[in-house]
Amino acid sequence: MKKLTIFAFVVASIYACGSKDASKNDNAMSSSDSKPKVDGAAIFKQHCELCHGADGKLGLNGSKDLTVSELDLNERIAQISKGKGLMIAYENILSLSEIKAVAEYTMTLAK
């Protein structure tokens, strides 16, 4: 258990100190309108897939199976922003639009 906690801390530190390449997605323009389009799937892959897995079911470091989550969009946004348990808070890593895009993406994962 101690090794798992240390591993989770190291992973969280790497992500927290990493580059914000995902923020470039804020500048990508949608073909249908002039508002910036954020790619929630790409951000999920960069920041969340390690523990949750590509399909949301991996469960590494005690992460929850996102395919069976009953959290609504606002609850997901809050959890991604503030973190929970070993999950780090992303409010200082991702923008609100990126967090919302990831939350919306997690709702598309198959049940």
C-alpha positions, 0 to 999 in steps of 0.5 A: 500500500505504501508503494502504491501511495508513493507511485500515485504521488510521483505520477501526480507530481509529474502531471502537475509539473508537466507542460500544458500542451492540452491548453493549445486545444483552447485555440482550435476553432470549431468548423461550425462556429467561431468559439474555441473547441476543446478536445475532452478526449485528448485531454482525458488521454493525456491526464486521466487515461493512466489511472482510468484507462482508455475505456474508463474501466482500468481502476489503477490506484483505486480510480473509479470505473467511469462507465458506471459513474452516476455523477452528473456533469456538475459533480464530475466538474467539481471532482475533476477540479478538486480531486478526491482520494489519490486523484489530484485536483486539476483546477490549477492545471487545466482551464475550466473549459478543459475540465468541462470538456473532460467531464463531458467526455467521461459521460460518453464512455460506454456503460 
